[in-house]
Amino acid sequence: MDAKLVITSFDELRKLIIEQFKNLSKQMEVAKSAPAEQPSPTADTSQIEELIRNIPQPNLSNLE
């Protein structure tokens, strides 16, 4: 497995997680100011889930 590919994949995952936390923070601020009757917004994690599914699995058979 190419280490550069792994590093790139984790960097993309990190960026998506940061983006989701920013979105969640904004949603939480809106929820605080919204009336109590409204349901709380949920974060869309589909991009993170897709990225995780696409991370190639390393070949660990060469490790001792």
mmCIF file of the N, C-alpha and C atoms, coordinates in Angstrom:
data_MODEL
# 
_entry.id   MODEL 
# 
loop_
_atom_site.group_PDB 
_atom_site.id 
_atom_site.type_symbol 
_atom_site.label_atom_id 
_atom_site.label_alt_id 
_atom_site.label_comp_id 
_atom_site.label_asym_id 
_atom_site.label_entity_id 
_atom_site.label_seq_id 
_atom_site.pdbx_PDB_ins_code 
_atom_site.Cartn_x 
_atom_site.Cartn_y 
_atom_site.Cartn_z 
_atom_site.occupancy 
_atom_site.B_iso_or_equiv 
_atom_site.pdbx_formal_charge 
_atom_site.auth_seq_id 
_atom_site.auth_comp_id 
_atom_site.auth_asym_id 
_atom_site.auth_atom_id 
_atom_site.pdbx_PDB_model_num 
ATOM 1   N N  . MET A 1 1  ? 0.847   -1.174 0.000  1.00 0.00 ? 1  MET A N  1 
ATOM 2   C CA . MET A 1 1  ? 0.000   0.000  0.000  1.00 0.00 ? 1  MET A CA 1 
ATOM 3   C C  . MET A 1 1  ? 0.895   1.240  0.000  1.00 0.00 ? 1  MET A C  1 
ATOM 4   N N  . ASP A 1 2  ? 0.507   2.176  -0.755 1.00 0.00 ? 2  ASP A N  1 
ATOM 5   C CA . ASP A 1 2  ? 1.262   3.411  -0.883 1.00 0.00 ? 2  ASP A CA 1 
ATOM 6   C C  . ASP A 1 2  ? 0.962   4.319  0.315  1.00 0.00 ? 2  ASP A C  1 
ATOM 7   N N  . ALA A 1 3  ? 1.997   4.682  1.053  1.00 0.00 ? 3  ALA A N  1 
ATOM 8   C CA . ALA A 1 3  ? 1.822   5.522  2.245  1.00 0.00 ? 3  ALA A CA 1 
ATOM 9   C C  . ALA A 1 3  ? 1.247   6.882  1.876  1.00 0.00 ? 3  ALA A C  1 
ATOM 10  N N  . LYS A 1 4  ? 1.603   7.385  0.713  1.00 0.00 ? 4  LYS A N  1 
ATOM 11  C CA . LYS A 1 4  ? 1.097   8.690  0.281  1.00 0.00 ? 4  LYS A CA 1 
ATOM 12  C C  . LYS A 1 4  ? -0.423  8.649  0.114  1.00 0.00 ? 4  LYS A C  1 
ATOM 13  N N  . LEU A 1 5  ? -0.929  7.536  -0.401 1.00 0.00 ? 5  LEU A N  1 
ATOM 14  C CA . LEU A 1 5  ? -2.374  7.369  -0.585 1.00 0.00 ? 5  LEU A CA 1 
ATOM 15  C C  . LEU A 1 5  ? -3.081  7.342  0.773  1.00 0.00 ? 5  LEU A C  1 
ATOM 16  N N  . VAL A 1 6  ? -2.480  6.656  1.739  1.00 0.00 ? 6  VAL A N  1 
ATOM 17  C CA . VAL A 1 6  ? -3.063  6.585  3.078  1.00 0.00 ? 6  VAL A CA 1 
ATOM 18  C C  . VAL A 1 6  ? -3.085  7.972  3.716  1.00 0.00 ? 6  VAL A C  1 
ATOM 19  N N  . ILE A 1 7  ? -1.976  8.685  3.602  1.00 0.00 ? 7  ILE A N  1 
ATOM 20  C CA . ILE A 1 7  ? -1.895  10.027 4.183  1.00 0.00 ? 7  ILE A CA 1 
ATOM 21  C C  . ILE A 1 7  ? -2.924  10.948 3.528  1.00 0.00 ? 7  ILE A C  1 
ATOM 22  N N  . THR A 1 8  ? -3.052  10.866 2.225  1.00 0.00 ? 8  THR A N  1 
ATOM 23  C CA . THR A 1 8  ? -4.023  11.691 1.505  1.00 0.00 ? 8  THR A CA 1 
ATOM 24  C C  . THR A 1 8  ? -5.448  11.360 1.945  1.00 0.00 ? 8  THR A C  1 
ATOM 25  N N  . SER A 1 9  ? -5.727  10.071 2.088  1.00 0.00 ? 9  SER A N  1 
ATOM 26  C CA . SER A 1 9  ? -7.069  9.654  2.509  1.00 0.00 ? 9  SER A CA 1 
ATOM 27  C C  . SER A 1 9  ? -7.395  10.181 3.898  1.00 0.00 ? 9  SER A C  1 
ATOM 28  N N  . PHE A 1 10 ? -6.445  10.072 4.820  1.00 0.00 ? 10 PHE A N  1 
ATOM 29  C CA . PHE A 1 10 ? -6.693  10.575 6.166  1.00 0.00 ? 10 PHE A CA 1 
ATOM 30  C C  . PHE A 1 10 ? -6.806  12.091 6.182  1.00 0.00 ? 10 PHE A C  1 
ATOM 31  N N  . ASP A 1 11 ? -6.062  12.773 5.332  1.00 0.00 ? 11 ASP A N  1 
ATOM 32  C CA . ASP A 1 11 ? -6.161  14.224 5.270  1.00 0.00 ? 11 ASP A CA 1 
ATOM 33  C C  . ASP A 1 11 ? -7.541  14.640 4.767  1.00 0.00 ? 11 ASP A C  1 
ATOM 34  N N  . GLU A 1 12 ? -8.052  13.936 3.763  1.00 0.00 ? 12 GLU A N  1 
ATOM 35  C CA . GLU A 1 12 ? -9.396  14.225 3.259  1.00 0.00 ? 12 GLU A CA 1 
ATOM 36  C C  . GLU A 1 12 ? -10.438 13.955 4.334  1.00 0.00 ? 12 GLU A C  1 
ATOM 37  N N  . LEU A 1 13 ? -10.265 12.862 5.064  1.00 0.00 ? 13 LEU A N  1 
ATOM 38  C CA . LEU A 1 13 ? -11.184 12.530 6.150  1.00 0.00 ? 13 LEU A CA 1 
ATOM 39  C C  . LEU A 1 13 ? -11.147 13.610 7.229  1.00 0.00 ? 13 LEU A C  1 
ATOM 40  N N  . ARG A 1 14 ? -9.956  14.077 7.572  1.00 0.00 ? 14 ARG A N  1 
ATOM 41  C CA . ARG A 1 14 ? -9.804  15.134 8.574  1.00 0.00 ? 14 ARG A CA 1 
ATOM 42  C C  . ARG A 1 14 ? -10.530 16.397 8.129  1.00 0.00 ? 14 ARG A C  1 
ATOM 43  N N  . LYS A 1 15 ? -10.377 16.773 6.861  1.00 0.00 ? 15 LYS A N  1 
ATOM 44  C CA . LYS A 1 15 ? -11.038 17.975 6.350  1.00 0.00 ? 15 LYS A CA 1 
ATOM 45  C C  . LYS A 1 15 ? -12.557 17.832 6.412  1.00 0.00 ? 15 LYS A C  1 
ATOM 46  N N  . LEU A 1 16 ? -13.064 16.649 6.050  1.00 0.00 ? 16 LEU A N  1 
ATOM 47  C CA . LEU A 1 16 ? -14.513 16.436 6.098  1.00 0.00 ? 16 LEU A CA 1 
ATOM 48  C C  . LEU A 1 16 ? -15.032 16.474 7.528  1.00 0.00 ? 16 LEU A C  1 
ATOM 49  N N  . ILE A 1 17 ? -14.284 15.917 8.453  1.00 0.00 ? 17 ILE A N  1 
ATOM 50  C CA . ILE A 1 17 ? -14.702 15.943 9.857  1.00 0.00 ? 17 ILE A CA 1 
ATOM 51  C C  . ILE A 1 17 ? -14.732 17.373 10.370 1.00 0.00 ? 17 ILE A C  1 
ATOM 52  N N  . ILE A 1 18 ? -13.718 18.148 10.049 1.00 0.00 ? 18 ILE A N  1 
ATOM 53  C CA . ILE A 1 18 ? -13.687 19.549 10.473 1.00 0.00 ? 18 ILE A CA 1 
ATOM 54  C C  . ILE A 1 18 ? -14.880 20.302 9.888  1.00 0.00 ? 18 ILE A C  1 
ATOM 55  N N  . GLU A 1 19 ? -15.166 20.057 8.620  1.00 0.00 ? 19 GLU A N  1 
ATOM 56  C CA . GLU A 1 19 ? -16.304 20.721 7.971  1.00 0.00 ? 19 GLU A CA 1 
ATOM 57  C C  . GLU A 1 19 ? -17.613 20.339 8.656  1.00 0.00 ? 19 GLU A C  1 
ATOM 58  N N  . GLN A 1 20 ? -17.762 19.056 8.997  1.00 0.00 ? 20 GLN A N  1 
ATOM 59  C CA . GLN A 1 20 ? -18.989 18.605 9.658  1.00 0.00 ? 20 GLN A CA 1 
ATOM 60  C C  . GLN A 1 20 ? -19.125 19.228 11.044 1.00 0.00 ? 20 GLN A C  1 
ATOM 61  N N  . PHE A 1 21 ? -18.029 19.352 11.787 1.00 0.00 ? 21 PHE A N  1 
ATOM 62  C CA . PHE A 1 21 ? -18.101 19.984 13.106 1.00 0.00 ? 21 PHE A CA 1 
ATOM 63  C C  . PHE A 1 21 ? -18.464 21.453 12.980 1.00 0.00 ? 21 PHE A C  1 
ATOM 64  N N  . LYS A 1 22 ? -17.944 22.133 11.970 1.00 0.00 ? 22 LYS A N  1 
ATOM 65  C CA . LYS A 1 22 ? -18.319 23.534 11.763 1.00 0.00 ? 22 LYS A CA 1 
ATOM 66  C C  . LYS A 1 22 ? -19.810 23.647 11.459 1.00 0.00 ? 22 LYS A C  1 
ATOM 67  N N  . ASN A 1 23 ? -20.298 22.759 10.582 1.00 0.00 ? 23 ASN A N  1 
ATOM 68  C CA . ASN A 1 23 ? -21.725 22.771 10.253 1.00 0.00 ? 23 ASN A CA 1 
ATOM 69  C C  . ASN A 1 23 ? -22.567 22.464 11.485 1.00 0.00 ? 23 ASN A C  1 
ATOM 70  N N  . LEU A 1 24 ? -22.125 21.514 12.284 1.00 0.00 ? 24 LEU A N  1 
ATOM 71  C CA . LEU A 1 24 ? -22.861 21.152 13.485 1.00 0.00 ? 24 LEU A CA 1 
ATOM 72  C C  . LEU A 1 24 ? -22.890 22.309 14.479 1.00 0.00 ? 24 LEU A C  1 
ATOM 73  N N  . SER A 1 25 ? -21.766 23.013 14.599 1.00 0.00 ? 25 SER A N  1 
ATOM 74  C CA . SER A 1 25 ? -21.723 24.169 15.499 1.00 0.00 ? 25 SER A CA 1 
ATOM 75  C C  . SER A 1 25 ? -22.726 25.237 15.061 1.00 0.00 ? 25 SER A C  1 
ATOM 76  N N  . LYS A 1 26 ? -22.786 25.494 13.754 1.00 0.00 ? 26 LYS A N  1 
ATOM 77  C CA . LYS A 1 26 ? -23.752 26.464 13.236 1.00 0.00 ? 26 LYS A CA 1 
ATOM 78  C C  . LYS A 1 26 ? -25.176 26.000 13.519 1.00 0.00 ? 26 LYS A C  1 
ATOM 79  N N  . GLN A 1 27 ? -25.439 24.718 13.303 1.00 0.00 ? 27 GLN A N  1 
ATOM 80  C CA . GLN A 1 27 ? -26.778 24.182 13.539 1.00 0.00 ? 27 GLN A CA 1 
ATOM 81  C C  . GLN A 1 27 ? -27.154 24.274 15.015 1.00 0.00 ? 27 GLN A C  1 
ATOM 82  N N  . MET A 1 28 ? -26.192 24.056 15.890 1.00 0.00 ? 28 MET A N  1 
ATOM 83  C CA . MET A 1 28 ? -26.460 24.147 17.323 1.00 0.00 ? 28 MET A CA 1 
ATOM 84  C C  . MET A 1 28 ? -26.799 25.574 17.723 1.00 0.00 ? 28 MET A C  1 
ATOM 85  N N  . GLU A 1 29 ? -26.120 26.553 17.133 1.00 0.00 ? 29 GLU A N  1 
ATOM 86  C CA . GLU A 1 29 ? -26.429 27.953 17.418 1.00 0.00 ? 29 GLU A CA 1 
ATOM 87  C C  . GLU A 1 29 ? -27.836 28.301 16.954 1.00 0.00 ? 29 GLU A C  1 
ATOM 88  N N  . VAL A 1 30 ? -28.204 27.809 15.782 1.00 0.00 ? 30 VAL A N  1 
ATOM 89  C CA . VAL A 1 30 ? -29.557 28.056 15.266 1.00 0.00 ? 30 VAL A CA 1 
ATOM 90  C C  . VAL A 1 30 ? -30.577 27.375 16.171 1.00 0.00 ? 30 VAL A C  1 
ATOM 91  N N  . ALA A 1 31 ? -30.269 26.171 16.615 1.00 0.00 ? 31 ALA A N  1 
ATOM 92  C CA . ALA A 1 31 ? -31.203 25.430 17.471 1.00 0.00 ? 31 ALA A CA 1 
ATOM 93  C C  . ALA A 1 31 ? -31.403 26.134 18.804 1.00 0.00 ? 31 ALA A C  1 
ATOM 94  N N  . LYS A 1 32 ? -30.346 26.760 19.321 1.00 0.00 ? 32 LYS A N  1 
ATOM 95  C CA . LYS A 1 32 ? -30.465 27.476 20.595 1.00 0.00 ? 32 LYS A CA 1 
ATOM 96  C C  . LYS A 1 32 ? -31.421 28.661 20.474 1.00 0.00 ? 32 LYS A C  1 
ATOM 97  N N  . SER A 1 33 ? -31.404 29.321 19.327 1.00 0.00 ? 33 SER A N  1 
ATOM 98  C CA . SER A 1 33 ? -32.255 30.494 19.148 1.00 0.00 ? 33 SER A CA 1 
ATOM 99  C C  . SER A 1 33 ? -33.641 30.143 18.605 1.00 0.00 ? 33 SER A C  1 
ATOM 100 N N  . ALA A 1 34 ? -33.829 28.896 18.186 1.00 0.00 ? 34 ALA A N  1 
ATOM 101 C CA . ALA A 1 34 ? -35.116 28.477 17.626 1.00 0.00 ? 34 ALA A CA 1 
ATOM 102 C C  . ALA A 1 34 ? -36.083 28.121 18.756 1.00 0.00 ? 34 ALA A C  1 
ATOM 103 N N  . PRO A 1 35 ? -37.363 28.220 18.493 1.00 0.00 ? 35 PRO A N  1 
ATOM 104 C CA . PRO A 1 35 ? -38.354 27.797 19.488 1.00 0.00 ? 35 PRO A CA 1 
ATOM 105 C C  . PRO A 1 35 ? -38.191 26.318 19.833 1.00 0.00 ? 35 PRO A C  1 
ATOM 106 N N  . ALA A 1 36 ? -38.599 25.951 21.040 1.00 0.00 ? 36 ALA A N  1 
ATOM 107 C CA . ALA A 1 36 ? -38.404 24.585 21.532 1.00 0.00 ? 36 ALA A CA 1 
ATOM 108 C C  . ALA A 1 36 ? -39.201 23.548 20.746 1.00 0.00 ? 36 ALA A C  1 
ATOM 109 N N  . GLU A 1 37 ? -40.248 23.966 20.040 1.00 0.00 ? 37 GLU A N  1 
ATOM 110 C CA . GLU A 1 37 ? -41.084 23.012 19.311 1.00 0.00 ? 37 GLU A CA 1 
ATOM 111 C C  . GLU A 1 37 ? -40.379 22.408 18.104 1.00 0.00 ? 37 GLU A C  1 
ATOM 112 N N  . GLN A 1 38 ? -39.388 23.110 17.558 1.00 0.00 ? 38 GLN A N  1 
ATOM 113 C CA . GLN A 1 38 ? -38.710 22.625 16.360 1.00 0.00 ? 38 GLN A CA 1 
ATOM 114 C C  . GLN A 1 38 ? -37.768 21.474 16.715 1.00 0.00 ? 38 GLN A C  1 
ATOM 115 N N  . PRO A 1 39 ? -37.727 20.430 15.860 1.00 0.00 ? 39 PRO A N  1 
ATOM 116 C CA . PRO A 1 39 ? -36.778 19.340 16.116 1.00 0.00 ? 39 PRO A CA 1 
ATOM 117 C C  . PRO A 1 39 ? -35.347 19.829 15.897 1.00 0.00 ? 39 PRO A C  1 
ATOM 118 N N  . SER A 1 40 ? -34.428 19.248 16.613 1.00 0.00 ? 40 SER A N  1 
ATOM 119 C CA . SER A 1 40 ? -33.020 19.613 16.469 1.00 0.00 ? 40 SER A CA 1 
ATOM 120 C C  . SER A 1 40 ? -32.501 19.157 15.116 1.00 0.00 ? 40 SER A C  1 
ATOM 121 N N  . PRO A 1 41 ? -31.703 19.985 14.439 1.00 0.00 ? 41 PRO A N  1 
ATOM 122 C CA . PRO A 1 41 ? -31.133 19.578 13.158 1.00 0.00 ? 41 PRO A CA 1 
ATOM 123 C C  . PRO A 1 41 ? -30.092 18.486 13.365 1.00 0.00 ? 41 PRO A C  1 
ATOM 124 N N  . THR A 1 42 ? -29.909 17.668 12.351 1.00 0.00 ? 42 THR A N  1 
ATOM 125 C CA . THR A 1 42 ? -28.906 16.608 12.429 1.00 0.00 ? 42 THR A CA 1 
ATOM 126 C C  . THR A 1 42 ? -27.810 16.879 11.417 1.00 0.00 ? 42 THR A C  1 
ATOM 127 N N  . ALA A 1 43 ? -26.623 16.404 11.698 1.00 0.00 ? 43 ALA A N  1 
ATOM 128 C CA . ALA A 1 43 ? -25.486 16.591 10.796 1.00 0.00 ? 43 ALA A CA 1 
ATOM 129 C C  . ALA A 1 43 ? -25.538 15.542 9.688  1.00 0.00 ? 43 ALA A C  1 
ATOM 130 N N  . ASP A 1 44 ? -25.196 15.958 8.487  1.00 0.00 ? 44 ASP A N  1 
ATOM 131 C CA . ASP A 1 44 ? -25.131 15.045 7.354  1.00 0.00 ? 44 ASP A CA 1 
ATOM 132 C C  . ASP A 1 44 ? -23.745 14.401 7.337  1.00 0.00 ? 44 ASP A C  1 
ATOM 133 N N  . THR A 1 45 ? -23.699 13.115 7.625  1.00 0.00 ? 45 THR A N  1 
ATOM 134 C CA . THR A 1 45 ? -22.416 12.409 7.682  1.00 0.00 ? 45 THR A CA 1 
ATOM 135 C C  . THR A 1 45 ? -22.177 11.541 6.449  1.00 0.00 ? 45 THR A C  1 
ATOM 136 N N  . SER A 1 46 ? -22.982 11.705 5.422  1.00 0.00 ? 46 SER A N  1 
ATOM 137 C CA . SER A 1 46 ? -22.872 10.844 4.246  1.00 0.00 ? 46 SER A CA 1 
ATOM 138 C C  . SER A 1 46 ? -21.515 10.978 3.548  1.00 0.00 ? 46 SER A C  1 
ATOM 139 N N  . GLN A 1 47 ? -20.951 12.196 3.520  1.00 0.00 ? 47 GLN A N  1 
ATOM 140 C CA . GLN A 1 47 ? -19.641 12.368 2.880  1.00 0.00 ? 47 GLN A CA 1 
ATOM 141 C C  . GLN A 1 47 ? -18.558 11.623 3.649  1.00 0.00 ? 47 GLN A C  1 
ATOM 142 N N  . ILE A 1 48 ? -18.607 11.677 4.960  1.00 0.00 ? 48 ILE A N  1 
ATOM 143 C CA . ILE A 1 48 ? -17.620 10.984 5.784  1.00 0.00 ? 48 ILE A CA 1 
ATOM 144 C C  . ILE A 1 48 ? -17.760 9.474  5.608  1.00 0.00 ? 48 ILE A C  1 
ATOM 145 N N  . GLU A 1 49 ? -18.994 8.982  5.634  1.00 0.00 ? 49 GLU A N  1 
ATOM 146 C CA . GLU A 1 49 ? -19.223 7.551  5.462  1.00 0.00 ? 49 GLU A CA 1 
ATOM 147 C C  . GLU A 1 49 ? -18.716 7.069  4.114  1.00 0.00 ? 49 GLU A C  1 
ATOM 148 N N  . GLU A 1 50 ? -18.958 7.843  3.067  1.00 0.00 ? 50 GLU A N  1 
ATOM 149 C CA . GLU A 1 50 ? -18.497 7.467  1.731  1.00 0.00 ? 50 GLU A CA 1 
ATOM 150 C C  . GLU A 1 50 ? -16.972 7.437  1.675  1.00 0.00 ? 50 GLU A C  1 
ATOM 151 N N  . LEU A 1 51 ? -16.323 8.433  2.261  1.00 0.00 ? 51 LEU A N  1 
ATOM 152 C CA . LEU A 1 51 ? -14.866 8.473  2.261  1.00 0.00 ? 51 LEU A CA 1 
ATOM 153 C C  . LEU A 1 51 ? -14.286 7.277  3.014  1.00 0.00 ? 51 LEU A C  1 
ATOM 154 N N  . ILE A 1 52 ? -14.873 6.932  4.137  1.00 0.00 ? 52 ILE A N  1 
ATOM 155 C CA . ILE A 1 52 ? -14.391 5.783  4.909  1.00 0.00 ? 52 ILE A CA 1 
ATOM 156 C C  . ILE A 1 52 ? -14.529 4.499  4.101  1.00 0.00 ? 52 ILE A C  1 
ATOM 157 N N  . ARG A 1 53 ? -15.646 4.340  3.407  1.00 0.00 ? 53 ARG A N  1 
ATOM 158 C CA . ARG A 1 53 ? -15.841 3.138  2.581  1.00 0.00 ? 53 ARG A CA 1 
ATOM 159 C C  . ARG A 1 53 ? -14.808 3.061  1.457  1.00 0.00 ? 53 ARG A C  1 
ATOM 160 N N  . ASN A 1 54 ? -14.329 4.204  0.978  1.00 0.00 ? 54 ASN A N  1 
ATOM 161 C CA . ASN A 1 54 ? -13.401 4.226  -0.150 1.00 0.00 ? 54 ASN A CA 1 
ATOM 162 C C  . ASN A 1 54 ? -11.932 4.157  0.253  1.00 0.00 ? 54 ASN A C  1 
ATOM 163 N N  . ILE A 1 55 ? -11.630 4.134  1.547  1.00 0.00 ? 55 ILE A N  1 
ATOM 164 C CA . ILE A 1 55 ? -10.236 4.029  1.978  1.00 0.00 ? 55 ILE A CA 1 
ATOM 165 C C  . ILE A 1 55 ? -9.767  2.602  1.708  1.00 0.00 ? 55 ILE A C  1 
ATOM 166 N N  . PRO A 1 56 ? -8.716  2.454  0.912  1.00 0.00 ? 56 PRO A N  1 
ATOM 167 C CA . PRO A 1 56 ? -8.227  1.108  0.610  1.00 0.00 ? 56 PRO A CA 1 
ATOM 168 C C  . PRO A 1 56 ? -7.646  0.439  1.853  1.00 0.00 ? 56 PRO A C  1 
ATOM 169 N N  . GLN A 1 57 ? -7.852  -0.850 1.956  1.00 0.00 ? 57 GLN A N  1 
ATOM 170 C CA . GLN A 1 57 ? -7.341  -1.601 3.094  1.00 0.00 ? 57 GLN A CA 1 
ATOM 171 C C  . GLN A 1 57 ? -5.876  -1.956 2.856  1.00 0.00 ? 57 GLN A C  1 
ATOM 172 N N  . PRO A 1 58 ? -4.997  -1.706 3.837  1.00 0.00 ? 58 PRO A N  1 
ATOM 173 C CA . PRO A 1 58 ? -3.578  -2.011 3.661  1.00 0.00 ? 58 PRO A CA 1 
ATOM 174 C C  . PRO A 1 58 ? -3.334  -3.522 3.701  1.00 0.00 ? 58 PRO A C  1 
ATOM 175 N N  . ASN A 1 59 ? -2.286  -3.929 3.032  1.00 0.00 ? 59 ASN A N  1 
ATOM 176 C CA . ASN A 1 59 ? -1.872  -5.317 3.045  1.00 0.00 ? 59 ASN A CA 1 
ATOM 177 C C  . ASN A 1 59 ? -0.905  -5.498 4.214  1.00 0.00 ? 59 ASN A C  1 
ATOM 178 N N  . LEU A 1 60 ? -1.384  -6.104 5.290  1.00 0.00 ? 60 LEU A N  1 
ATOM 179 C CA . LEU A 1 60 ? -0.581  -6.244 6.498  1.00 0.00 ? 60 LEU A CA 1 
ATOM 180 C C  . LEU A 1 60 ? 0.207   -7.555 6.525  1.00 0.00 ? 60 LEU A C  1 
ATOM 181 N N  . SER A 1 61 ? 0.087   -8.359 5.474  1.00 0.00 ? 61 SER A N  1 
ATOM 182 C CA . SER A 1 61 ? 0.775   -9.651 5.476  1.00 0.00 ? 61 SER A CA 1 
ATOM 183 C C  . SER A 1 61 ? 2.296   -9.491 5.405  1.00 0.00 ? 61 SER A C  1 
ATOM 184 N N  . ASN A 1 62 ? 2.795   -8.343 4.955  1.00 0.00 ? 62 ASN A N  1 
ATOM 185 C CA . ASN A 1 62 ? 4.239   -8.125 4.849  1.00 0.00 ? 62 ASN A CA 1 
ATOM 186 C C  . ASN A 1 62 ? 4.852   -7.681 6.159  1.00 0.00 ? 62 ASN A C  1 
ATOM 187 N N  . LEU A 1 63 ? 4.037   -7.323 7.127  1.00 0.00 ? 63 LEU A N  1 
ATOM 188 C CA . LEU A 1 63 ? 4.566   -6.856 8.408  1.00 0.00 ? 63 LEU A CA 1 
ATOM 189 C C  . LEU A 1 63 ? 4.942   -8.038 9.293  1.00 0.00 ? 63 LEU A C  1 
ATOM 190 N N  . GLU A 1 64 ? 5.980   -7.857 10.084 1.00 0.00 ? 64 GLU A N  1 
ATOM 191 C CA . GLU A 1 64 ? 6.396   -8.921 11.006 1.00 0.00 ? 64 GLU A CA 1 
ATOM 192 C C  . GLU A 1 64 ? 6.169   -8.482 12.423 1.00 0.00 ? 64 GLU A C  1 
# 
